[in-house]
Amino acid sequence: MTTPNELRLLPWSGPGGKPCYLSTDDPASYMSRLADSIEAIQLGTASELLEEASEALDNQGTSLDEMRCLVKELTEALRDTLRVATSRGLLRTTSDSRESAY
């Protein structure tokens, strides 16, 4: 049986926005690789949006509608980034506890 600390928080939500978890001991499994790939895409998107936001703030001609759209996209990217950070923090905690057991 897998304890909650051994579950990986996946970078997507389930029905109703509930978190999805993966239970596996294989970091090279299909689902693990898929989650890694999606996390990389999410972090790349966040980086691009951060650059776009910096440019928009420097541009006096940026409209209110453009800023609202950007804020919405940044909010989604921040939510994704926090999920990745949480997942990686949980993975690190689990890895650290496994290493100390040996």
ChimeraX attribute file (.defattr): number of C-alpha atoms within 10 A of each C-alpha:
attribute: neighborCount
match mode: 1-to-1
recipient: residues
	/A:1	5
	/A:2	9
	/A:3	7
	/A:4	11
	/A:5	14
	/A:6	19
	/A:7	18
	/A:8	21
	/A:9	23
	/A:10	23
	/A:11	25
	/A:12	16
	/A:13	14
	/A:14	10
	/A:15	7
	/A:16	6
	/A:17	8
	/A:18	9
	/A:19	13
	/A:20	14
	/A:21	17
	/A:22	13
	/A:23	16
	/A:24	14
	/A:25	11
	/A:26	10
	/A:27	10
	/A:28	11
	/A:29	11
	/A:30	10
	/A:31	15
	/A:32	18
	/A:33	13
	/A:34	14
	/A:35	19
	/A:36	17
	/A:37	12
	/A:38	17
	/A:39	21
	/A:40	15
	/A:41	12
	/A:42	20
	/A:43	17
	/A:44	14
	/A:45	16
	/A:46	21
	/A:47	14
	/A:48	13
	/A:49	18
	/A:50	15
	/A:51	10
	/A:52	14
	/A:53	17
	/A:54	10
	/A:55	12
	/A:56	16
	/A:57	11
	/A:58	10
	/A:59	10
	/A:60	8
	/A:61	9
	/A:62	12
	/A:63	11
	/A:64	9
	/A:65	9
	/A:66	12
	/A:67	14
	/A:68	11
	/A:69	12
	/A:70	17
	/A:71	14
	/A:72	12
	/A:73	16
	/A:74	20
	/A:75	13
	/A:76	14
	/A:77	21
	/A:78	16
	/A:79	15
	/A:80	21
	/A:81	20
	/A:82	14
	/A:83	19
	/A:84	23
	/A:85	15
	/A:86	16
	/A:87	19
	/A:88	15
	/A:89	14
	/A:90	18
	/A:91	17
	/A:92	12
	/A:93	14
	/A:94	16
	/A:95	13
	/A:96	11
	/A:97	12
	/A:98	11
	/A:99	9
	/A:100	7
	/A:101	6
	/A:102	5
